[in-house]
Amino acid sequence: MHALTVALCAAALAVAGEGCKGNHGGQTASASPTVSTDSPAAAIPAAGALPPPVEQAEALAEDVQTYVDQNAWPAAEAKFRKLRVVGENLASVGVAETKRSAYVSAVDSLGAAIARRSRAGALTAGNRVSRVVAGIMADYPTKVPVEVTLMDVAGRDALYAAQQGRWGDAAKATAELGRSYTAVQVHVRARDPALDQRVTAEIARLQRAVASRARNRATTLAQALLEDVDRIEQAF
């Protein structure tokens, strides 16, 4: 799901050439058909389904981060180009113009960071694309609540900020993690009490690590939380 599932993702991506993440919408991304209309009413998905372009954007944004994390710049550029193509199909599935504009802006920032070979900038920009896509996903009913997607985004924001020593941003991301988890905690606790206890403790420890600016500790905890977000997905 996240940029840290590097070893397994790299092999799968090399074979399939597509996203390897478990997506929050519970759908398998498929190739988006060429659509000539710009009508917001066109191809509106059924309840519980994400439009293929939105699913693809979610997976591709994480794929880019995986490759940037590995300094695999040609692969990151290839996924970036696919993100641009997917963005051209968002209007045809009813995504609002304001959200399409935010997507274009985020993808442009990502492209600029990749062109500069700025690892820190590209990771942060890639996660900004993920955040914009999460906002688009919020307009559709999905099997896994969008708050879980936002936990994943906030977890990566916390990880990147801690790695880069941006402690104010790390604190904001950690607070967002807590808020998003509160929205799904009752369900997780009922399904997996041990997971709930672990995530609650990890969030509290991450908050303390960020407050004390303990970079290694904060990074380790953010990574552990991202792995547990994958487990939270399975609770739905």
GUZABA-707591 format. One record per residue (C-alpha): z, y, x; residue in three letters. Coordinates in steps of 0.2 Angstrom, whole numbers. Example, Ala and Ser with C-alpha at 12.3 -4.5 7.8 and 13.67 -1.06 7.14 Angstrom:
+-------+-------+-------+------+
:    up : north :  east : code :
+-------+-------+-------+------+
:    39 :   -22 :    62 :  ALA :
:    36 :    -5 :    68 :  SER :
+-------+-------+-------+------+
//
This chain:
+-------+-------+-------+------+
:    up : north :  east : code :
+-------+-------+-------+------+
:     0 :     0 :     0 :  MET :
:     4 :    12 :    13 :  HIS :
:    -2 :    17 :    30 :  ALA :
:    11 :     6 :    39 :  LEU :
:     3 :   -11 :    33 :  THR :
:    -9 :    -9 :    48 :  VAL :
:   -10 :   -26 :    56 :  ALA :
:   -15 :   -35 :    40 :  LEU :
:   -26 :   -21 :    33 :  CYS :
:   -36 :   -19 :    48 :  ALA :
:   -43 :   -36 :    47 :  ALA :
:   -46 :   -36 :    29 :  ALA :
:   -54 :   -19 :    30 :  LEU :
:   -66 :   -24 :    44 :  ALA :
:   -72 :   -38 :    33 :  VAL :
:   -73 :   -30 :    16 :  ALA :
:   -76 :   -12 :    21 :  GLY :
:   -65 :    -6 :     7 :  GLU :
:   -47 :    -2 :     2 :  GLY :
:   -34 :   -16 :     5 :  CYS :
:   -20 :    -8 :    -4 :  LYS :
:   -11 :   -15 :   -20 :  GLY :
:   -16 :    -1 :   -32 :  ASN :
:    -4 :     7 :   -44 :  HIS :
:   -16 :     6 :   -59 :  GLY :
:   -16 :   -13 :   -58 :  GLY :
:   -35 :   -13 :   -57 :  GLN :
:   -47 :   -19 :   -44 :  THR :
:   -58 :    -5 :   -38 :  ALA :
:   -77 :    -8 :   -41 :  SER :
:   -92 :     2 :   -37 :  ALA :
:   -94 :    17 :   -48 :  SER :
:  -110 :    18 :   -57 :  PRO :
:  -121 :    33 :   -55 :  THR :
:  -118 :    45 :   -69 :  VAL :
:  -129 :    60 :   -73 :  SER :
:  -118 :    68 :   -86 :  THR :
:  -104 :    81 :   -82 :  ASP :
:   -96 :    79 :   -99 :  SER :
:   -77 :    77 :   -99 :  PRO :
:   -79 :    65 :  -113 :  ALA :
:   -90 :    53 :  -104 :  ALA :
:   -83 :    36 :   -98 :  ALA :
:   -65 :    39 :  -103 :  ILE :
:   -56 :    23 :   -99 :  PRO :
:   -46 :    12 :  -111 :  ALA :
:   -27 :    13 :  -111 :  ALA :
:   -19 :     6 :   -96 :  GLY :
:   -35 :     7 :   -85 :  ALA :
:   -39 :    19 :   -71 :  LEU :
:   -57 :    25 :   -70 :  PRO :
:   -65 :    16 :   -54 :  PRO :
:   -67 :    33 :   -45 :  PRO :
:   -49 :    37 :   -46 :  VAL :
:   -44 :    19 :   -40 :  GLU :
:   -56 :    21 :   -26 :  GLN :
:   -49 :    38 :   -21 :  ALA :
:   -32 :    31 :   -21 :  GLU :
:   -36 :    17 :    -9 :  ALA :
:   -48 :    27 :     2 :  LEU :
:   -35 :    40 :     5 :  ALA :
:   -23 :    27 :    11 :  GLU :
:   -36 :    18 :    21 :  ASP :
:   -40 :    35 :    30 :  VAL :
:   -21 :    37 :    35 :  GLN :
:   -21 :    19 :    41 :  THR :
:   -36 :    22 :    53 :  TYR :
:   -30 :    39 :    59 :  VAL :
:   -13 :    31 :    63 :  ASP :
:   -22 :    19 :    74 :  GLN :
:   -33 :    33 :    82 :  ASN :
:   -48 :    23 :    75 :  ALA :
:   -58 :    39 :    72 :  TRP :
:   -75 :    32 :    67 :  PRO :
:   -67 :    21 :    54 :  ALA :
:   -57 :    36 :    47 :  ALA :
:   -73 :    46 :    46 :  GLU :
:   -82 :    32 :    37 :  ALA :
:   -68 :    32 :    24 :  LYS :
:   -68 :    51 :    23 :  PHE :
:   -86 :    51 :    19 :  ARG :
:   -83 :    39 :     5 :  LYS :
:   -69 :    50 :    -2 :  LEU :
:   -82 :    64 :    -3 :  ARG :
:   -94 :    53 :   -13 :  VAL :
:   -80 :    47 :   -25 :  VAL :
:   -76 :    65 :   -28 :  GLY :
:   -93 :    68 :   -35 :  GLU :
:   -90 :    55 :   -49 :  ASN :
:   -73 :    62 :   -55 :  LEU :
:   -81 :    74 :   -68 :  ALA :
:   -90 :    60 :   -76 :  SER :
:   -74 :    51 :   -80 :  VAL :
:   -65 :    66 :   -88 :  GLY :
:   -55 :    73 :   -73 :  VAL :
:   -51 :    91 :   -76 :  ALA :
:   -60 :   104 :   -66 :  GLU :
:   -44 :   111 :   -59 :  THR :
:   -39 :    94 :   -52 :  LYS :
:   -57 :    91 :   -46 :  ARG :
:   -56 :   107 :   -36 :  SER :
:   -39 :   102 :   -29 :  ALA :
:   -47 :    86 :   -23 :  TYR :
:   -61 :    95 :   -15 :  VAL :
:   -49 :   106 :    -6 :  SER :
:   -38 :    92 :     0 :  ALA :
:   -53 :    82 :     6 :  VAL :
:   -60 :    97 :    15 :  ASP :
:   -44 :    99 :    24 :  SER :
:   -44 :    81 :    29 :  LEU :
:   -62 :    82 :    36 :  GLY :
:   -57 :    97 :    46 :  ALA :
:   -42 :    88 :    54 :  ALA :
:   -53 :    73 :    57 :  ILE :
:   -66 :    83 :    66 :  ALA :
:   -53 :    91 :    77 :  ARG :
:   -46 :    73 :    81 :  ARG :
:   -29 :    80 :    76 :  SER :
:   -19 :    64 :    72 :  ARG :
:    -4 :    74 :    65 :  ALA :
:   -15 :    85 :    55 :  GLY :
:   -26 :    71 :    48 :  ALA :
:   -11 :    61 :    43 :  LEU :
:    -3 :    75 :    33 :  THR :
:   -20 :    80 :    26 :  ALA :
:   -24 :    62 :    21 :  GLY :
:    -7 :    61 :    12 :  ASN :
:   -11 :    77 :     3 :  ARG :
:   -26 :    69 :    -4 :  VAL :
:   -15 :    55 :   -10 :  SER :
:    -4 :    67 :   -19 :  ARG :
:   -19 :    75 :   -28 :  VAL :
:   -25 :    58 :   -33 :  VAL :
:    -7 :    54 :   -40 :  ALA :
:    -8 :    70 :   -50 :  GLY :
:   -25 :    64 :   -57 :  ILE :
:   -17 :    46 :   -61 :  MET :
:    -3 :    55 :   -71 :  ALA :
:   -16 :    58 :   -84 :  ASP :
:   -19 :    40 :   -88 :  TYR :
:    -7 :    26 :   -94 :  PRO :
:    -5 :    14 :   -80 :  THR :
:     5 :    -2 :   -78 :  LYS :
:    15 :     5 :   -63 :  VAL :
:    23 :    22 :   -67 :  PRO :
:    16 :    36 :   -57 :  VAL :
:    33 :    40 :   -51 :  GLU :
:    31 :    24 :   -40 :  VAL :
:    15 :    32 :   -33 :  THR :
:    24 :    48 :   -29 :  LEU :
:    38 :    38 :   -20 :  MET :
:    24 :    31 :    -9 :  ASP :
:    17 :    49 :    -6 :  VAL :
:    34 :    56 :    -3 :  ALA :
:    39 :    42 :     9 :  GLY :
:    24 :    45 :    19 :  ARG :
:    27 :    64 :    19 :  ASP :
:    45 :    61 :    25 :  ALA :
:    39 :    49 :    39 :  LEU :
:    25 :    61 :    45 :  TYR :
:    37 :    76 :    45 :  ALA :
:    51 :    66 :    54 :  ALA :
:    38 :    60 :    67 :  GLN :
:    32 :    78 :    70 :  GLN :
:    50 :    86 :    69 :  GLY :
:    46 :    96 :    53 :  ARG :
:    64 :    94 :    46 :  TRP :
:    63 :   106 :    32 :  GLY :
:    48 :    96 :    25 :  ASP :
:    56 :    80 :    29 :  ALA :
:    71 :    85 :    18 :  ALA :
:    60 :    91 :     4 :  LYS :
:    51 :    74 :     4 :  ALA :
:    67 :    64 :     5 :  THR :
:    74 :    74 :   -10 :  ALA :
:    57 :    70 :   -20 :  GLU :
:    59 :    52 :   -15 :  LEU :
:    76 :    52 :   -24 :  GLY :
:    70 :    61 :   -39 :  ARG :
:    55 :    49 :   -42 :  SER :
:    66 :    34 :   -39 :  TYR :
:    78 :    40 :   -52 :  THR :
:    64 :    40 :   -65 :  ALA :
:    61 :    21 :   -62 :  VAL :
:    78 :    15 :   -56 :  GLN :
:    85 :     8 :   -73 :  VAL :
:    70 :    -4 :   -74 :  HIS :
:    71 :    -9 :   -55 :  VAL :
:    89 :   -12 :   -57 :  ARG :
:    87 :   -24 :   -72 :  ALA :
:    73 :   -33 :   -63 :  ARG :
:    80 :   -34 :   -45 :  ASP :
:    98 :   -27 :   -43 :  PRO :
:    97 :   -31 :   -24 :  ALA :
:    82 :   -21 :   -22 :  LEU :
:    89 :    -6 :   -32 :  ASP :
:   105 :    -7 :   -21 :  GLN :
:    95 :    -7 :    -5 :  ARG :
:    83 :     7 :   -10 :  VAL :
:    98 :    18 :   -16 :  THR :
:   106 :    15 :     1 :  ALA :
:    91 :    18 :    11 :  GLU :
:    87 :    35 :     2 :  ILE :
:   105 :    41 :     6 :  ALA :
:   104 :    35 :    24 :  ARG :
:    87 :    44 :    26 :  LEU :
:    95 :    60 :    19 :  GLN :
:   109 :    59 :    32 :  ARG :
:    96 :    55 :    46 :  ALA :
:    85 :    70 :    41 :  VAL :
:   100 :    82 :    40 :  ALA :
:   106 :    77 :    57 :  SER :
:    88 :    77 :    64 :  ARG :
:    89 :    60 :    71 :  ALA :
:    70 :    57 :    73 :  ARG :
:    70 :    38 :    77 :  ASN :
:    83 :    34 :    63 :  ARG :
:    73 :    44 :    50 :  ALA :
:    57 :    36 :    55 :  THR :
:    64 :    19 :    54 :  THR :
:    72 :    22 :    37 :  LEU :
:    56 :    30 :    30 :  ALA :
:    46 :    15 :    35 :  GLN :
:    58 :     3 :    27 :  ALA :
:    58 :    13 :    11 :  LEU :
:    39 :    13 :    11 :  LEU :
:    40 :    -6 :    12 :  GLU :
:    52 :    -7 :    -2 :  ASP :
:    40 :     4 :   -13 :  VAL :
:    28 :   -10 :   -12 :  ASP :
:    42 :   -21 :   -19 :  ARG :
:    46 :    -9 :   -32 :  ILE :
:    28 :   -10 :   -38 :  GLU :
:    30 :   -29 :   -40 :  GLN :
:    44 :   -26 :   -52 :  ALA :
:    32 :   -19 :   -65 :  PHE :
+-------+-------+-------+------+
//
